[in-house]
Each structure stands twice: as C-alpha cells, then as structure tokens.
Amino acid sequence: MKLTYFGHSCFLLETGGSALLFDPFLSQNPLAKTVDWKAIKPDFVLVSHAHYDHILDAEFFLKEHKSTLISNFEIGNWMLKKGEYQVIKMNLGARIQCPFGEVRMTASYHSSTLPDGSPGGNPGGFVIESQGSRLYFAGDTGLGPYLDFVGQHWSPDVALLPISGRVTLDAEDAVLAAQLLKCQHVVGMHFDAFPELSIDKDKTKAIFDQAKIQLSLMNVGQTIQW
C-alpha cells in the first residue's frame, strides 16, 4: 500500500492496481495550495460523510476522470442527481468487493449534512483490505464502541485518525482509539487546515510516544509505503 497526503483528511491510497481518493477537499483546502490536484486520477473516490470539507471536490473526479464514488446511500443519491456518474452506495456495516480488494463501511461518531443543507445520511469510515494489509480510514469520529468492534475483528495495520479535537478525536482520545483498534501505527488527519483545528505537533507526538504508538504527521505531498 502506498499513501499520499493532500492535507486535512484527503489521501490517495494506491493498492492492488487501483487508486483510491479519500474525502476530496482540495480546491478550497488552504493546505493544498501547492497540489496539482486536478491531475490526480483516482479510480475510486471514497466519501466518509457529507460535510463540505470532505465532499467538496468529489464531483470533479467523477465527471472529469470517470472515477467511481463509494459512499453512503444518501450521498450516492445526491450525487446521481447531479449527473450520470458511477456510484456504489453502501451503508454502515456493509462490505463490497472491488478490483483492489474489500471495502467495509464502519460507524463514525459525528454528523453529516450536505452542502445544500439536506441530510447526508450516517457518517462513516472505511476498512480497506488489499494485498494482505488493512487500512482503516476513520472519517470524522469521536470515541465510541464501534472502534473496539473494528479492533476485535479487523485490527488494521494502519489507522488514519482525526487528532484535532473540538469536533473529532483529539490526541489523547486518538491514542485510546488506536488501543481499541489494536493498531500500532496511526496517521494523523483533520488538523491545521483551519485555525480552530490547529495542533501542537510536538505535544501531539509526545502523547503518542508515551503510549508507545507510532504517529505519522505527514507533510502535504508526502508519501509513505508499507
């Protein structure tokens, strides 16, 4: 698996011959100003929930690059009203098979409203299983019992967790989440794009170091591979 970070909660995962773009917030993302984002050509676009800072640029990729959307039922229907796009509609607890492997949609403890104010369905996350490895993209979540369920059944090799606090997990709660997930490598997300989501990186790293959990705070454009 190869993971590239584009700021906030937007990542490109390359695995099993496919490229998966998570929560495409690029055109108005202050962290992505240097990213040539229109050149990204994902096979799949995965949207965890309907807030604008996670869904904003999804339609661009569906329209321009013929990407396939994977999202919940409500987001899928909303996007189909905009055009004849390729859409796979899921719901919490479901799983599908894709060319690169398996996608399972998990619960998230958050809210979800579409940019036009209509209900965005249940917020979620994704467990991706591909090439003998598992990645967990938590979406915007706080602490909740489903994290323990994910850990018991699909203990991920890498977990992408929000760490900013205020509307999601903060660093201390992200450590608890990683422990519930039985995951020793966390990639932090959902931080520094907006002033209210800024973090102290040294303090955040110290919190994870104390718990003996690896934390990657990626730079925009940075890639890691495992």
Secondary structure, DSSP 8 states (H G I E B T S, - for coil): -EEEE-STT-EEEEETTEEEEES---TT-GGGTT--GGG---SEEE----SHHHHTTHHHHHHHS--EEEEEHHHHHHHHTT-S-EEEEE-TT-EEEETTEEEEEEE-SS--B-TTSSB----EEEEEEETTEEEEE--S----HHHHHHHHHH--SEEEEE-B-SSS-BHHHHHHHHHHHT-SEEEEES-SSSGGG---HHHHHHHHHHTT-EEE---TT-EEE-
